[in-house]
């Protein structure tokens, strides 16, 4: 093997190594960008869901069709399952609070319709606020874990500040 062939071989190996390293770096950056975009979309869905839930204190539940906040919660669940399976426990916690909150709101709407005086005396505000605090804690945990796993976010939504107490 001549010296020229020897150096050409080393140059080809070096260029191949650089190409592989460049490909890995580009893949890593695109993966991180995808995770950031997924986290931002999840935080946005979490904020929309929290805003909808805060509005239910005044508006009551919708009959028939799924409530608008439901689509944000479904989107949040889809994003969590697709991009952040490690957040399943935090998502389950949020869904448990969601179920308790909807049950409470449904019962309050039934009571308001059936007996407005009993509804006024039912101390519904303090019970709603107690459930809202549970909701905020679940949202804080989920949002913090999303931020931790996604790295630095371009959009840093604060879903937990939608309805400060």
ZIGI-V974584 format. One record per helix or strand. SS is the DSSP state (H for helix, E for strand). FROM is the first residue (numbers start at 1). TO is the last residue. If there is no record, write none. Layout:
# ZIGI-V974584
{{SS | FROM | TO} {SS | FROM | TO}}
This chain:
# ZIGI-V974584
{{H | 3 | 59} {H | 68 | 83} {H | 85 | 114} {H | 116 | 120} {H | 124 | 150} {H | 159 | 161}}
